[in-house]
Amino acid sequence: MDNGLSVVVALSPSAAGPSPFQRQPWHHRDPPDRAGKGDIMNKTLGAVAATLLTTTSALAQDAPVFTLNEIIFSAGLTALEASRTGVSVQVIDEDDLEAEGDRPLVDVLDRLPGISITRNGPLGTQTALRVRGLNTYYTPVLINGIDMTDPASTQTQFDLGSITTAGISRIEVLYGSQSAIYGSEAIAGVINITTLSPPEENGTEVTVELEAGSYETYSGLIGIGTRFDRGSVALSYGHVGSEGFSAADENQGNTEADGFESNTATLQAEYELTDSVNVGASLFYQTATYEYDAGGGAGGDAGRFAEEERLGARLFTTFDAFGIDNEVALTFSKTDRAQFNVPASFNTPFIGERIGLGYQGTIALRNDGTLTFGADRTREEFFVGPSSFSPASSGDIDLTAVYADLNIPLTPDLDLGAALRYDDHSLFGSAVTGRVALAWRPAAGTVVRVSAATGFRAPSLNELFGPFGSNPDLDPEESRSFDLGVEHNFGRGRVAATLFYTEIDNLIDYVFPVPNGYVQVPGTSVTRGIELSGQYELTDNLSVFGNYTYTDARAADDTRLRRVPYHDATIGISGTFGTGWSADFALQMVNDRVDPAPVENYAVANASIGYRVNEATDVYLRVENLFDEQYQAIRGYGTSDRAVYLGLRSRF
């Protein structure tokens, strides 16, 4: 990865774009004037795209054949080779994650193009992930195929602040409006997480991870995976504990540390009943306790804590019949949160549940094409307990959907993907969304991707019926997104660029103090920008990488969206030396944000060194915030000082 543990990634093929750690150098750009902003952006991005297309086509004439053979699972309803999908996807695989150590998951995601993270303090505190400038509630999070977003949160979303990389084997991030595949909320993209998987060949594999370091942080994981002739099982258990630091910035007089503790268990299992019938199950379970502060800045140190329990389960069967690969799945997720505040009269439980039943069929077409179709029904419920400010509130909705996804090669060098979905919402009626994507390979080592998609987000249960400013008259938001990307691989390196554009009608926002509640914002909000990334092998043992994202995210009244940086970049170098040694260094720079007033820019460096003890065991030392930068990602809230962590990983 690009944050200090990236040796494997910098040298390996990527999925649907370069690895997140193969990046181009960052260049500062002043923000455009508000007058004429759209024309400037359109001309600039258009010129960049044209230049890249011309340059990469020329380079491709002498480039060696490069096979993008990694399989993408989340880009559609059928897994595809990376070079055949026309949508933007970034993949972090098991090698990348092992190189990272037991880090907070959001720290890993923060280095991907188009993603920015803000967190209200240390590990466990509330965290927002923005994809191309759009907030967390526009990006569903799936764990082993289970939608883990919380129907009882203010907007239906999943808080990634308490998740570490321990026990995770793969992450796919899908960009753009994807309601045609994933339904409501999928306006910015989708995050698809796979937990510890069984070995690829028959046998048993045990994984042990241990780490300790600053802020009295300790973590450990044990995982066991086994594969046999008719099936496989993989399970893991992990624990994390940390005394943390003050959520309200300690540099503003706050001294109380805010700690965190969690336990996480995962399971994946599958069994072949007959030659054509399989059954399987997956499970994700987490308990967490974390402390947080009443607010940011001076005087925000009032101690508060929360407890959270998450459960996700999926049971499925797959079978072949009538020339169709069929799957029937039952999924369930529940999030139970309790906040303990001062005054105690504000202590409130939040409970959200989701249960769904779905069918999906896949037909193999001629010329390596596929048609996938299906239907599902989902019920969501929420309950918020009473407090001195409001009575208890509850509500539920039903969602029914039918869909189809076609992937077909139009020529040997051009693939088409087209998806269509019909959703029926028990409160808002029907919605039709679609997506069209093309992947063109004009020359060896080059892929050009174009996609256009629509999406929608129905108001959350809390926005409609919750105790804090609910509004039953809200209507769904609607979106349109467009991508144009090109990737070129040339011998010892690669470059890639993606232009993106998303617009949302009827944005739902919380207005305070008047009317102190959720309102529909008329007009169209727009996010647009460009993602650049690249990597080059200086020698057989040394690589440089870089990434840069420019994001212009604006509400319908042309004001900038909060906490979205104009400029977000990472540059670094990684390599191996001696016998079994590896090391790398990465610098992330975030410039030009508002919250709502301008926020200071910052640059944070991370470094690591690792040693392979033997074929089964690695030890590593990683340093976060190497130069002890004092900065704020959210106004008034603290970030980690220089922190050192020592870890061990063994697989046998």
C-alpha distance (Angstrom), angle and dihedral (degrees) to the residues before:
residue distance angle dihedral
M1 . . .
D2 3.74 . .
N3 3.77 98.0 .
G4 3.73 99.5 73.4
L5 3.81 107.5 -60.8
S6 3.76 106.5 65.1
V7 3.79 111.1 119.3
V8 3.79 97.4 118.0
V9 3.77 96.8 43.7
A10 3.75 96.6 49.8
L11 3.79 89.9 59.5
S12 3.80 101.4 40.0
P13 3.81 133.6 82.8
S14 3.80 116.3 -96.1
A15 3.75 134.6 -140.4
A16 3.78 120.2 -109.9
G17 3.76 91.6 -23.0
P18 3.77 137.0 7.7
S19 3.73 120.2 -51.3
P20 3.80 111.8 -83.7
F21 3.78 87.6 -110.8
Q22 3.77 96.9 54.5
R23 3.76 97.8 88.5
Q24 3.76 142.5 162.6
P25 3.80 123.5 -127.1
W26 3.77 117.7 -84.6
H27 3.78 120.1 -112.4
H28 3.78 123.2 -165.8
R29 3.78 117.9 -121.6
D30 3.77 126.6 -177.2
P31 3.83 113.1 -125.6
P32 3.79 113.4 -99.1
D33 3.76 120.1 -105.6
R34 3.78 113.0 -96.8
A35 3.79 90.1 -123.8
G36 3.80 108.2 80.0
K37 3.83 91.3 2.2
G38 3.80 95.0 140.6
D39 3.81 94.8 51.1
I40 3.80 92.0 47.7
M41 3.81 92.4 49.8
N42 3.80 94.2 45.9
K43 3.81 93.6 49.0
T44 3.81 93.4 43.8
L45 3.80 95.6 47.7
G46 3.77 92.6 42.4
A47 3.80 91.4 52.5
V48 3.80 91.9 48.0
A49 3.80 91.6 50.0
A50 3.80 93.3 48.6
T51 3.79 92.1 48.1
L52 3.78 93.0 49.1
L53 3.79 93.7 47.7
T54 3.80 91.5 50.2
T55 3.81 94.5 44.0
T56 3.77 96.8 46.9
S57 3.80 92.6 47.2
A58 3.80 89.8 54.1
L59 3.78 92.7 46.8
A60 3.78 90.4 48.9
Q61 3.81 92.3 64.8
D62 3.78 90.4 74.0
A63 3.80 98.4 27.4
P64 3.79 121.8 113.1
V65 3.77 119.9 -115.4
F66 3.79 108.7 -86.4
T67 3.79 119.2 -168.7
L68 3.79 116.1 -148.1
N69 3.78 93.8 -158.5
E70 3.79 101.0 156.3
I71 3.78 112.5 120.7
I72 3.81 120.0 -125.0
F73 3.81 116.5 -150.2
S74 3.81 104.7 178.2
A75 3.81 101.9 47.4
G76 3.80 92.3 83.0
L77 3.76 144.3 -17.4
T78 3.82 90.2 -77.1
A79 3.80 125.4 53.8
L80 3.80 111.9 -113.3
E81 3.78 138.9 -174.6
A82 3.78 110.4 -97.6
S83 3.80 93.8 -116.1
R84 3.82 91.2 56.3
T85 3.80 100.2 55.2
G86 3.78 119.6 89.0
V87 3.80 96.9 -161.5
S88 3.80 127.6 87.4
V89 3.80 113.4 -100.0
Q90 3.81 132.7 164.2
V91 3.80 120.3 -160.4
I92 3.80 129.5 -159.0
D93 3.79 108.3 -170.0
E94 3.78 133.4 -166.1
D95 3.81 94.9 -87.6
D96 3.79 90.4 53.2
L97 3.80 92.7 49.6
E98 3.79 93.5 47.5
A99 3.78 88.8 53.2
E100 3.81 89.1 54.7
G101 3.79 98.8 58.6
D102 3.79 120.9 -145.9
R103 3.79 95.6 -36.0
P104 3.81 129.7 155.4
L105 3.78 104.9 -86.0
V106 3.81 92.7 -128.7
D107 3.82 90.3 59.7
V108 3.80 88.3 59.6
L109 3.80 93.8 45.4
D110 3.80 91.2 46.9
R111 3.81 90.0 71.1
L112 3.79 94.5 57.5
P113 3.80 119.0 102.2
G114 3.79 113.0 -94.7
I115 3.81 96.0 14.9
S116 3.80 126.8 109.7
I117 3.81 127.4 178.9
T118 3.80 131.8 -154.4
R119 3.81 122.7 -177.0
N120 3.81 132.1 -175.8
G121 3.81 94.4 -130.3
P122 3.81 135.0 -54.2
L123 3.80 132.7 -2.8
G124 3.80 112.0 -43.1
T125 3.80 99.0 23.8
Q126 3.79 122.1 118.9
T127 3.80 110.9 -64.9
A128 3.79 131.3 -169.1
L129 3.80 122.0 -157.3
R130 3.80 116.2 -162.7
V131 3.78 121.9 -163.4
R132 3.78 111.1 -157.8
G133 3.80 90.2 -20.6
L134 3.83 97.2 -49.2
N135 3.78 120.0 119.9
T136 3.81 130.1 -109.6
Y137 3.79 96.0 -92.8
Y138 3.81 90.3 65.7
T139 3.82 91.6 61.3
P140 3.82 119.9 65.7
V141 3.81 116.8 -151.0
L142 3.80 118.6 -142.1
I143 3.81 122.7 -168.4
N144 3.81 113.6 -165.9
G145 3.80 88.7 -20.2
I146 3.83 94.0 -50.0
D147 3.80 119.1 123.4
M148 3.82 100.7 -129.6
T149 3.80 98.2 179.7
D150 3.80 112.7 128.1
P151 3.85 116.8 -117.2
A152 3.83 89.6 -162.9
S153 3.80 96.0 58.0
T154 3.79 119.5 101.3
Q155 3.79 87.6 -97.9
T156 3.80 119.0 12.5
Q157 3.81 101.2 -91.4
F158 3.80 146.6 126.5
D159 3.80 119.4 -115.2
L160 3.82 106.9 -140.6
G161 3.81 93.5 -171.6
S162 3.81 95.1 102.8
I163 3.83 97.9 45.2
T164 3.81 123.1 98.0
T165 3.79 128.9 -172.5
A166 3.82 91.6 -106.1
G167 3.79 111.2 117.9
I168 3.83 94.2 11.9
S169 3.80 119.6 119.0
R170 3.81 103.1 177.6
I171 3.81 142.1 10.6
E172 3.78 126.7 -167.4
V173 3.81 121.0 -170.6
L174 3.79 115.3 -161.9
Y175 3.82 116.8 -162.9
G176 3.81 130.8 -148.2
S177 3.82 136.7 23.7
Q178 3.80 105.5 -30.7
S179 3.81 105.7 166.9
A180 3.82 88.8 123.2
I181 3.81 86.8 69.8
Y182 3.80 104.9 24.5
G183 3.81 106.3 23.1
S184 3.80 126.8 -139.8
E185 3.84 121.9 15.6
A186 3.83 93.8 23.8
I187 3.83 95.3 113.4
A188 3.82 100.3 117.2
G189 3.80 97.3 30.8
V190 3.80 143.6 -83.1
I191 3.81 134.1 -86.7
N192 3.79 113.6 -148.9
I193 3.84 115.6 -168.5
T194 3.80 125.7 -169.8
T195 3.81 118.4 -164.1
L196 3.81 127.9 -146.9
S197 3.81 109.4 -36.0
P198 3.82 131.0 -155.7
P199 3.83 120.1 -102.8
E200 3.79 117.0 -83.4
E201 3.81 93.5 -121.5
N202 3.80 132.0 45.3
G203 3.78 112.7 -75.7
T204 3.79 141.9 68.7
E205 3.79 127.2 -77.6
V206 3.81 127.1 -169.7
T207 3.81 122.5 -159.4
V208 3.80 123.4 -163.3
E209 3.82 123.5 -177.0
L210 3.81 127.2 -179.1
E211 3.79 129.6 175.4
A212 3.80 136.7 169.3
G213 3.75 133.8 174.1
S214 3.78 151.0 114.9
Y215 3.81 124.1 6.1
E216 3.82 87.9 29.7
T217 3.78 89.4 -74.1
Y218 3.79 119.1 171.1
S219 3.77 129.3 173.0
G220 3.76 137.3 170.5
L221 3.77 139.7 173.9
I222 3.77 136.5 -171.8
G223 3.78 120.9 -167.8
I224 3.79 132.6 179.6
G225 3.78 124.4 -166.7
T226 3.77 127.8 177.4
R227 3.78 134.6 177.9
F228 3.78 125.3 -165.2
D229 3.80 135.8 172.1
R230 3.80 97.0 -78.1
G231 3.78 104.2 25.7
S232 3.78 153.1 -15.2
V233 3.81 141.6 -120.4
A234 3.80 130.9 -164.0
L235 3.78 126.0 177.2
S236 3.78 135.9 167.1
Y237 3.78 141.2 -175.3
G238 3.78 124.0 -160.8
H239 3.80 136.4 179.5
V240 3.82 129.4 -164.8
G241 3.79 127.7 -175.9
S242 3.80 129.9 174.2
E243 3.79 136.9 166.1
G244 3.80 87.6 -148.7
F245 3.78 127.7 -172.8
S246 3.80 133.3 -87.7
A247 3.80 112.7 -61.8
A248 3.81 89.1 -152.0
D249 3.79 103.9 65.9
E250 3.81 111.2 -86.8
N251 3.80 89.3 -149.9
Q252 3.80 87.0 69.0
G253 3.81 95.0 56.1
N254 3.80 102.2 -83.1
T255 3.79 114.9 134.0
E256 3.82 109.4 166.2
A257 3.82 111.5 107.2
D258 3.81 116.7 -134.5
G259 3.78 111.3 -142.2
F260 3.78 134.4 -160.5
E261 3.80 137.2 -156.5
S262 3.79 130.4 177.2
N263 3.78 142.5 167.8
T264 3.79 121.1 -156.9
A265 3.82 131.7 -172.8
T266 3.81 127.1 -175.6
L267 3.79 135.1 -176.3
Q268 3.78 135.8 -172.9
A269 3.80 120.3 178.1
E270 3.80 137.0 164.5
Y271 3.80 133.5 176.5
E272 3.79 131.7 -171.0
L273 3.80 107.6 -134.5
T274 3.80 93.3 179.9
D275 3.78 136.0 -9.6
S276 3.81 89.4 -82.6
V277 3.84 105.3 27.8
N278 3.81 126.0 71.4
V279 3.80 130.6 175.9
G280 3.77 126.8 -163.3
A281 3.77 147.8 166.0
S282 3.79 139.0 -158.9
L283 3.79 131.0 -167.0
F284 3.78 137.5 -170.1
Y285 3.81 120.2 -174.7
Q286 3.79 128.9 170.9
T287 3.77 137.3 169.4
A288 3.79 119.6 -169.3
T289 3.79 139.0 176.9
Y290 3.76 119.6 -167.7
E291 3.78 139.3 169.2
Y292 3.78 125.1 -136.8
D293 3.80 139.2 172.5
A294 3.78 132.1 -108.7
G295 3.80 92.2 -117.7
G296 3.76 145.9 -27.3
G297 3.78 128.6 -85.6
A298 3.79 129.6 23.4
G299 3.80 114.0 -5.1
G300 3.80 94.7 14.2
D301 3.79 95.4 114.0
A302 3.83 98.8 103.4
G303 3.80 106.0 137.7
R304 3.78 119.0 -117.1
F305 3.78 133.6 157.7
A306 3.78 140.4 -168.5
E307 3.78 138.5 -159.1
E308 3.78 124.4 -147.7
E309 3.79 136.2 -174.7
R310 3.80 122.7 -169.6
L311 3.77 126.6 -172.1
G312 3.79 127.8 179.3
A313 3.81 125.9 173.4
R314 3.78 135.1 174.5
L315 3.81 129.4 -172.9
F316 3.78 119.1 -173.3
T317 3.76 145.3 165.8
T318 3.78 128.4 -158.7
F319 3.80 125.1 -162.2
D320 3.79 140.8 164.7
A321 3.80 118.8 -123.7
F322 3.81 134.5 153.8
G323 3.78 91.9 -2.6
I324 3.82 92.0 -56.6
D325 3.79 128.6 116.6
N326 3.81 102.7 -136.4
E327 3.79 133.1 -165.4
V328 3.80 130.5 -176.2
A329 3.81 116.8 -171.8
L330 3.79 137.1 -178.3
T331 3.82 115.8 -160.9
F332 3.78 133.1 -174.3
S333 3.79 133.1 -179.6
K334 3.79 133.1 175.8
T335 3.79 133.4 -178.8
D336 3.80 118.8 -167.0
R337 3.80 115.1 -174.1
A338 3.79 130.8 176.0
Q339 3.79 123.2 -172.7
F340 3.79 121.6 -158.3
N341 3.77 110.1 -158.7
V342 3.76 140.7 164.6
P343 3.00 115.4 -81.1
A344 3.80 93.3 45.2
S345 3.81 90.8 -143.0
F346 3.79 87.0 75.8
N347 3.81 93.9 60.9
T348 3.79 105.1 125.0
P349 3.82 136.4 177.2
F350 3.82 119.4 -140.8
I351 3.82 118.2 -163.5
G352 3.80 124.6 -179.2
E353 3.82 127.0 178.0
R354 3.78 135.7 -176.8
I355 3.80 129.6 -175.2
G356 3.78 125.0 179.2
L357 3.79 140.8 176.6
G358 3.78 121.1 -162.0
Y359 3.78 144.8 172.8
Q360 3.79 126.2 -155.8
G361 3.79 131.2 -179.3
T362 3.80 130.5 -171.4
I363 3.79 127.0 -161.3
A364 3.79 122.4 -165.9
L365 3.80 110.5 -132.8
R366 3.77 130.6 -162.2
N367 3.79 120.3 -78.5
D368 3.82 93.7 28.7
G369 3.82 95.1 -61.4
T370 3.81 127.2 140.3
L371 3.79 136.8 -157.9
T372 3.79 117.1 -158.3
F373 3.79 122.7 -173.7
G374 3.77 137.7 165.7
A375 3.78 152.0 135.0
D376 3.79 136.1 -122.9
R377 3.78 140.9 -178.5
T378 3.80 123.9 -151.9
R379 3.78 133.6 -175.1
E380 3.82 121.7 -160.3
E381 3.80 125.5 -168.3
F382 3.79 135.2 178.4
F383 3.80 138.2 -172.2
V384 3.80 128.6 -171.4
G385 3.79 116.5 -171.4
P386 3.79 125.2 -128.0
S387 3.79 124.3 -88.9
S388 3.77 136.5 176.5
F389 3.82 87.2 -90.7
S390 3.80 99.9 51.0
P391 3.81 144.3 1.3
A392 3.80 122.7 -105.4
S393 3.79 116.0 -73.3
S394 3.80 133.7 -161.9
G395 3.77 142.0 165.6
D396 3.79 145.4 160.8
I397 3.79 141.6 -152.7
D398 3.80 136.7 -165.7
L399 3.80 124.1 -141.7
T400 3.82 124.1 -165.8
A401 3.79 122.1 -175.9
V402 3.80 142.7 176.7
Y403 3.79 121.4 -169.0
A404 3.79 147.8 167.4
D405 3.80 134.1 -158.6
L406 3.81 122.8 -165.1
N407 3.81 123.6 -166.9
I408 3.78 117.1 179.9
P409 3.83 137.4 156.5
L410 3.81 109.1 -121.2
T411 3.82 91.1 -172.0
P412 3.81 132.4 -5.8
D413 3.82 88.0 -89.5
L414 3.82 101.9 35.6
D415 3.81 128.4 65.8
L416 3.79 127.6 -172.9
G417 3.78 125.7 -153.9
A418 3.82 119.7 -172.7
A419 3.81 127.5 173.8
L420 3.79 132.7 -179.0
R421 3.81 129.1 -175.1
Y422 3.79 135.1 -175.7
D423 3.82 116.2 -159.2
D424 3.78 126.5 -171.7
H425 3.81 114.0 -160.7
S426 3.81 117.5 -162.8
L427 3.82 90.8 -135.5
F428 3.81 104.6 30.2
G429 3.77 105.8 31.4
S430 3.78 124.6 -136.2
A431 3.81 133.5 -6.9
V432 3.79 128.5 -177.4
T433 3.80 119.6 -157.1
G434 3.78 132.0 177.1
R435 3.78 144.7 -176.9
V436 3.81 133.3 -159.5
A437 3.81 122.4 -172.5
L438 3.80 135.2 174.8
A439 3.81 129.0 -162.5
W440 3.80 114.8 -164.8
R441 3.79 125.5 -174.2
P442 3.83 104.0 -164.6
A443 3.81 94.1 171.5
A444 3.76 141.3 0.8
G445 3.80 110.4 -63.9
T446 3.82 95.5 11.2
V447 3.81 129.1 106.1
V448 3.81 125.1 179.1
R449 3.81 116.6 -163.6
V450 3.80 128.5 -164.4
S451 3.79 125.8 175.8
A452 3.79 139.3 168.2
A453 3.79 123.9 -172.8
T454 3.78 144.4 165.4
G455 3.79 128.2 -141.6
F456 3.77 143.9 174.5
R457 3.79 139.6 -156.9
A458 3.78 119.0 -155.0
P459 3.82 114.4 -148.7
S460 3.79 111.1 -89.4
L461 3.79 121.3 -111.2
N462 3.78 89.5 -110.0
E463 3.80 92.3 51.2
L464 3.81 89.2 52.0
F465 3.81 103.5 36.9
G466 3.80 109.6 5.2
P467 3.81 126.7 122.7
F468 3.80 97.3 -112.5
G469 3.81 114.3 69.1
S470 3.80 98.8 -40.9
N471 3.80 119.4 177.0
P472 3.85 119.3 -161.9
D473 3.83 90.8 -169.1
L474 3.81 95.2 69.1
D475 3.81 120.2 122.9
P476 3.82 128.1 -150.5
E477 3.79 120.6 -85.7
E478 3.81 117.4 -121.0
S479 3.80 128.0 -153.2
R480 3.78 144.3 -171.0
S481 3.78 124.6 -164.7
F482 3.80 135.2 -174.1
D483 3.82 131.2 -168.8
L484 3.79 132.9 -172.5
G485 3.77 116.4 -178.2
V486 3.78 140.1 165.2
E487 3.79 129.5 -167.5
H488 3.78 126.8 -171.8
N489 3.80 129.3 -173.5
F490 3.78 117.3 -161.6
G491 3.76 120.4 178.3
R492 3.80 105.7 -76.8
G493 3.80 98.5 15.0
R494 3.76 151.7 15.4
V495 3.78 141.3 -138.3
A496 3.79 131.5 -161.2
A497 3.78 139.4 179.6
T498 3.79 133.1 -173.4
L499 3.79 128.8 -171.1
F500 3.80 113.4 -155.8
Y501 3.78 136.2 -171.6
T502 3.84 129.4 177.6
E503 3.78 129.2 173.5
I504 3.82 128.0 -171.5
D505 3.81 126.2 -161.9
N506 3.82 123.8 -152.8
L507 3.79 95.5 12.5
I508 3.82 114.6 -159.3
D509 3.79 113.9 -133.1
Y510 3.80 138.1 171.4
V511 3.79 112.2 -120.8
F512 3.82 121.3 -160.2
P513 3.02 137.7 -139.8
V514 3.81 95.6 -0.8
P515 2.99 119.4 61.3
N516 3.82 86.7 -2.0
G517 3.76 95.9 -148.4
Y518 3.78 148.9 64.8
V519 3.79 117.9 -48.5
Q520 3.78 137.4 176.1
V521 3.79 111.1 -112.0
P522 3.80 110.2 -146.0
G523 3.77 119.1 -135.1
T524 3.79 134.4 31.2
S525 3.80 127.7 -55.0
V526 3.81 115.6 -154.1
T527 3.79 136.6 -161.1
R528 3.78 120.1 -174.6
G529 3.76 138.5 159.5
I530 3.77 149.0 113.2
E531 3.80 135.1 -85.4
L532 3.81 119.9 -153.9
S533 3.78 126.2 -176.0
G534 3.76 138.7 165.6
Q535 3.79 147.5 161.6
Y536 3.77 135.0 -161.8
E537 3.82 131.8 -171.7
L538 3.79 106.1 -135.1
T539 3.80 89.9 -174.4
D540 3.78 135.9 -8.8
N541 3.80 88.1 -85.0
L542 3.81 104.6 33.2
S543 3.81 131.7 64.7
V544 3.79 135.4 178.0
F545 3.79 121.0 -154.5
G546 3.76 138.6 -179.6
N547 3.78 145.0 176.7
Y548 3.79 134.6 -169.4
T549 3.81 131.5 -175.2
Y550 3.79 126.5 -172.1
T551 3.83 112.5 -165.7
D552 3.79 126.7 -177.3
A553 3.83 106.0 -172.8
R554 3.78 117.9 176.7
A555 3.79 138.7 170.7
A556 3.80 122.0 -128.6
D557 3.83 90.7 -89.2
D558 3.84 89.7 56.5
T559 3.82 94.5 -109.2
R560 3.80 115.3 136.6
L561 3.80 119.1 -102.0
R562 3.80 111.5 -111.0
R563 3.80 122.9 -98.9
V564 3.80 95.6 6.3
P565 3.83 111.1 127.8
Y566 3.77 120.5 -139.3
H567 3.82 88.5 -147.0
D568 3.81 126.9 34.2
A569 3.80 118.7 166.3
T570 3.78 142.9 162.2
I571 3.79 128.8 -166.0
G572 3.78 127.1 177.7
I573 3.76 151.9 146.5
S574 3.80 129.8 -130.7
G575 3.76 137.1 176.5
T576 3.77 151.9 135.9
F577 3.78 130.2 -101.7
G578 3.77 140.2 173.4
T579 3.79 116.6 2.6
G580 3.79 111.6 -33.7
W581 3.82 97.7 -16.8
S582 3.79 125.5 128.6
A583 3.78 133.6 174.4
D584 3.76 141.6 170.5
F585 3.76 145.0 175.5
A586 3.82 130.7 -153.2
L587 3.78 133.8 -177.6
Q588 3.81 122.5 -159.0
M589 3.82 119.6 -161.9
V590 3.80 124.1 -167.4
N591 3.80 117.9 -173.2
D592 3.78 139.1 179.9
R593 3.83 112.3 13.4
V594 3.81 133.9 156.4
D595 3.83 125.1 -146.9
P596 3.06 85.3 -176.2
A597 3.82 92.9 -62.1
P598 3.82 118.6 41.3
V599 3.83 114.7 -71.6
E600 3.79 124.6 -147.8
N601 3.80 117.7 -96.6
Y602 3.78 119.0 -116.5
A603 3.78 141.8 -165.8
V604 3.81 120.7 -158.3
A605 3.80 125.6 -170.6
N606 3.80 127.3 -156.7
A607 3.78 127.7 -172.6
S608 3.77 138.6 179.4
I609 3.77 144.0 -179.2
G610 3.79 125.8 -159.8
Y611 3.78 138.1 -172.4
R612 3.80 129.0 -160.6
V613 3.80 105.8 -138.6
N614 3.79 92.9 -174.0
E615 3.80 139.2 -32.0
A616 3.80 91.3 -69.4
T617 3.82 104.6 36.7
D618 3.81 137.0 58.4
V619 3.78 130.5 178.0
Y620 3.78 124.9 -163.2
L621 3.77 143.2 179.9
R622 3.80 118.4 -151.8
V623 3.78 129.7 -175.7
E624 3.79 121.9 -157.5
N625 3.80 119.7 -157.3
L626 3.78 90.5 9.7
F627 3.81 95.2 -170.2
D628 3.83 94.7 42.7
E629 3.80 94.5 -116.5
Q630 3.81 113.4 -166.8
Y631 3.81 107.2 -142.7
Q632 3.80 145.1 133.9
A633 3.80 126.0 -128.6
I634 3.84 88.9 -172.7
R635 3.77 120.3 29.2
G636 3.81 110.1 -95.5
Y637 3.82 97.2 6.8
G638 3.79 125.4 108.6
T639 3.78 132.4 -120.5
S640 3.79 131.9 -158.8
D641 3.79 120.8 -74.3
R642 3.79 117.5 -143.2
A643 3.80 105.2 -45.1
V644 3.82 130.4 -173.0
Y645 3.82 125.7 -156.9
L646 3.81 130.6 -174.8
G647 3.78 118.2 -159.6
L648 3.78 143.7 178.1
R649 3.78 128.9 -159.3
S650 3.78 126.4 -173.9
R651 3.78 131.0 177.8
F652 3.79 121.4 -176.3
